[in-house]
């Protein structure tokens, strides 16, 4: 079974010092850290990536929201595109080697992102979320339909708590993305470890189940 990814995403509420501190404390436990600061200038984004590197956060773990130019200039792992960003196809053609994620909210949007060359999609919001007040959550069943409709990895986002991890990954998600669950936590390291523990538990359980199923088939059950 492929390793499931854990993404953490800044909320736009932290100072630059706070963002760097949280990322420096948690990066060893996560796969990717998204810098999602919609109100920061290109200069500020360029600066924070430099500070993250100084804090020993690997460039290979940093994903920048929207600003393809800064992501390319700083040599980070990838860029997360929103509905208002450059289209996936243009980024794919102009910035070779940059990992491209696309935020989607439906099967149709996920299929379009796949056709255009996205490396993965971020699908949500899954559960009630403070950042999506008043909007109906998509739910695990819709996530399952999306994961079955596309071949590229689907990362689930939106109100995901540790107790949701098993159902979310069981619906076919290639990983989970967490915003407030880490960046608004009073103890970000503890919170990240809660998520990683649930993800490891899911992997162990799934691996055992797969082995049992293979034995059953081999025995002609």
C-alpha positions as a printed NumPy array, in Angstrom:
array([[  0.   ,   0.   ,   0.   ],
       [  1.312,   3.442,  -0.938],
       [  2.1  ,   5.733,   1.964],
       [ -0.664,   8.169,   2.75 ],
       [  0.374,  11.831,   2.808],
       [ -0.168,  14.343,   5.599],
       [ -0.357,  17.976,   4.478],
       [ -0.624,  20.876,   6.906],
       [ -1.782,  24.291,   5.72 ],
       [ -1.329,  27.719,   7.261],
       [ -4.563,  29.548,   8.016],
       [ -3.667,  33.154,   7.239],
       [ -3.993,  34.024,  10.938],
       [ -0.402,  33.496,  12.036],
       [  2.38 ,  36.046,  12.021],
       [  5.425,  35.137,   9.999],
       [  7.269,  34.247,  13.213],
       [  4.433,  31.954,  14.317],
       [  4.179,  30.249,  10.945],
       [  7.911,  29.557,  10.826],
       [  7.915,  28.273,  14.412],
       [  5.031,  25.848,  13.847],
       [  6.511,  24.578,  10.588],
       [  9.947,  24.102,  12.169],
       [  8.447,  22.084,  15.044],
       [  6.235,  19.862,  12.922],
       [  7.896,  19.318,   9.542],
       [  9.57 ,  16.063,  10.557],
       [  6.126,  14.504,  11.097],
       [  4.436,  15.679,   7.882],
       [  4.906,  15.258,   4.154],
       [  4.068,  18.764,   2.998],
       [  3.59 ,  22.225,   4.484],
       [  1.405,  24.615,   2.487],
       [  2.072,  28.328,   2.84 ],
       [ -1.416,  29.704,   2.231],
       [ -1.193,  33.409,   2.95 ],
       [ -3.613,  35.19 ,   0.647],
       [ -2.927,  38.651,   2.054],
       [  0.855,  38.516,   1.912],
       [  2.828,  40.189,  -0.842],
       [  5.216,  38.347,  -3.131],
       [  8.061,  39.883,  -1.128],
       [  6.666,  38.502,   2.145],
       [  6.147,  35.05 ,   0.633],
       [  9.672,  35.053,  -0.745],
       [ 10.962,  36.062,   2.689],
       [  9.019,  33.435,   4.646],
       [ 10.302,  30.635,   2.433],
       [ 13.829,  31.822,   3.106],
       [ 13.125,  31.803,   6.819],
       [ 11.633,  28.316,   6.63 ],
       [ 14.806,  27.069,   4.971],
       [ 16.88 ,  28.742,   7.695],
       [ 14.708,  26.867,  10.22 ],
       [ 15.716,  23.582,   8.508],
       [ 12.387,  22.989,   6.769],
       [ 13.259,  21.203,   3.494],
       [ 12.259,  22.93 ,   0.261],
       [ 10.981,  19.524,  -0.843],
       [  8.233,  19.796,   1.782],
       [  7.089,  23.338,   1.006],
       [  4.082,  24.043,  -1.22 ],
       [  3.076,  27.625,  -1.971],
       [ -0.52 ,  28.615,  -2.522],
       [ -1.33 ,  30.368,  -5.823],
       [  1.936,  32.294,  -6.417],
       [  3.631,  30.216,  -9.082],
       [  6.256,  32.908,  -9.705],
       [  7.48 ,  32.898,  -6.106],
       [  7.308,  29.099,  -5.88 ],
       [  9.498,  28.819,  -8.985],
       [ 11.931,  31.519,  -7.862],
       [ 12.409,  29.914,  -4.46 ],
       [ 12.638,  26.33 ,  -5.75 ],
       [  9.958,  24.885,  -3.492],
       [  8.348,  21.508,  -4.121],
       [  5.119,  22.705,  -5.639],
       [  2.225,  25.087,  -5.954],
       [ -1.418,  24.755,  -4.909],
       [ -3.756,  26.336,  -7.44 ],
       [ -7.184,  27.737,  -6.575],
       [-10.074,  28.735,  -8.843],
       [ -8.556,  32.216,  -9.301],
       [ -5.028,  30.953, -10.043],
       [ -3.331,  30.333, -13.37 ],
       [ -4.811,  27.28 , -15.042],
       [ -3.108,  23.937, -14.519],
       [ -2.164,  23.461, -18.182],
       [ -0.339,  26.806, -18.382],
       [  1.595,  26.124, -15.187],
       [  2.445,  22.604, -16.333],
       [  3.824,  23.887, -19.644],
       [  5.726,  26.877, -18.257],
       [  7.146,  25.516, -14.993],
       [  8.488,  22.046, -15.669],
       [  9.263,  20.048, -12.54 ],
       [  6.951,  21.989, -10.226],
       [  4.456,  19.719,  -8.481],
       [  0.973,  21.033,  -9.216],
       [ -1.982,  20.633,  -6.914],
       [ -5.449,  21.89 ,  -7.75 ],
       [ -8.224,  22.645,  -5.268],
       [-11.502,  21.089,  -6.45 ],
       [-15.023,  20.721,  -5.126],
       [-16.646,  18.259,  -7.529],
       [-15.998,  15.231,  -9.723],
       [-16.16 ,  17.442, -12.805],
       [-13.48 ,  19.799, -11.468],
       [-11.284,  16.854, -10.473],
       [-11.563,  15.337, -13.957],
       [-10.702,  18.686, -15.543],
       [ -7.635,  19.052, -13.318],
       [ -6.527,  15.554, -14.287],
       [ -6.905,  16.3  , -18.014],
       [ -4.874,  19.496, -17.655],
       [ -1.948,  17.739, -15.981],
       [ -2.351,  18.265, -12.234],
       [ -0.259,  15.957, -10.055],
       [ -2.96 ,  15.733,  -7.389],
       [ -6.173,  17.408,  -6.282],
       [ -7.211,  18.791,  -2.928],
       [-10.881,  17.926,  -2.443],
       [-13.235,  19.346,   0.155],
       [-14.507,  20.551,   2.378],
       [-15.362,  17.185,   3.857],
       [-16.796,  18.069,   7.268],
       [-18.092,  21.201,   8.972],
       [-15.251,  23.679,   9.042],
       [-14.781,  27.068,  10.662],
       [-13.271,  28.377,   7.42 ],
       [-16.34 ,  27.315,   5.396],
       [-19.192,  28.536,   7.567],
       [-22.613,  28.174,   5.974],
       [-21.424,  25.874,   3.196],
       [-22.648,  22.286,   3.001],
       [-19.801,  19.807,   3.58 ],
       [-19.148,  17.254,   0.826],
       [-18.901,  14.216,   3.1  ],
       [-17.039,  10.928,   2.83 ],
       [-19.433,   9.397,   0.271],
       [-18.74 ,  12.181,  -2.22 ],
       [-15.022,  11.802,  -1.534],
       [-15.327,   8.129,  -2.411],
       [-17.015,   8.998,  -5.7  ],
       [-14.227,  11.435,  -6.558],
       [-11.428,   8.971,  -5.752],
       [-13.087,   6.382,  -7.99 ],
       [-13.48 ,   8.862, -10.849],
       [ -9.857,   9.966, -11.267],
       [ -6.506,   8.228, -11.377],
       [ -4.474,  10.978,  -9.737],
       [ -4.107,  11.238,  -5.933],
       [ -6.953,  12.899,  -4.031],
       [ -6.007,  14.681,  -0.816],
       [ -9.   ,  15.306,   1.446],
       [ -9.444,  18.571,   3.343],
       [-11.968,  20.332,   5.523],
       [-12.733,  19.822,   9.2  ],
       [-10.84 ,  16.535,   9.385],
       [-10.167,  15.473,  12.969],
       [ -8.05 ,  12.493,  14.059],
       [-11.178,  10.39 ,  14.601],
       [-12.136,  10.939,  10.939],
       [ -8.874,   9.633,   9.506],
       [ -9.874,   5.984,   9.14 ],
       [-13.063,   6.728,   7.21 ],
       [-11.409,   9.354,   5.029],
       [ -8.512,   7.129,   4.002],
       [-10.865,   4.186,   3.679],
       [-12.787,   6.195,   1.058],
       [ -9.707,   6.116,  -1.136],
       [ -8.015,   9.397,  -0.248],
       [ -4.277,   9.447,  -0.884],
       [ -3.857,  11.603,   2.186],
       [ -5.342,  14.333,   4.342],
       [ -4.762,  18.055,   4.665],
       [ -5.221,  19.865,   7.966],
       [ -5.386,  23.602,   8.636],
       [ -6.836,  24.666,  11.986],
       [ -6.258,  21.221,  13.492],
       [ -2.557,  22.044,  13.579],
       [ -1.994,  25.764,  13.012],
       [ -4.667,  26.807,  15.507],
       [ -3.72 ,  24.136,  18.032],
       [ -2.27 ,  25.131,  21.388],
       [  0.188,  22.268,  20.881],
       [  0.828,  21.765,  17.141],
       [  3.334,  18.937,  17.636],
       [  0.93 ,  16.943,  19.791],
       [ -1.861,  17.514,  17.264],
       [  0.27 ,  16.4  ,  14.321],
       [  1.263,  13.257,  16.201],
       [ -2.424,  12.459,  16.762],
       [ -3.004,  12.525,  13.01 ],
       [  0.106,  10.505,  12.199],
       [ -0.823,   7.888,  14.804],
       [ -4.253,   7.425,  13.198],
       [ -2.71 ,   7.223,   9.738],
       [ -0.233,   4.572,  10.872],
       [ -3.049,   2.625,  12.52 ],
       [ -5.021,   2.706,   9.281],
       [ -2.002,   1.491,   7.316],
       [ -1.383,  -1.419,   9.71 ],
       [ -5.027,  -2.472,   9.664],
       [ -5.285,  -2.211,   5.889],
       [ -2.047,  -4.125,   5.34 ],
       [ -3.239,  -6.934,   7.613],
       [ -6.608,  -7.077,   5.836],
       [ -4.935,  -7.216,   2.426],
       [ -2.696, -10.074,   3.546],
       [ -5.687, -12.003,   4.858],
       [ -7.578, -11.479,   1.603],
       [ -4.617, -12.712,  -0.436],
       [ -4.336, -15.839,   1.713],
       [ -8.061, -16.441,   1.327],
       [ -7.787, -16.22 ,  -2.462],
       [ -4.673, -18.416,  -2.61 ],
       [ -6.462, -21.091,  -0.594],
       [ -9.388, -20.973,  -2.972],
       [-11.745, -19.499,  -0.399]])
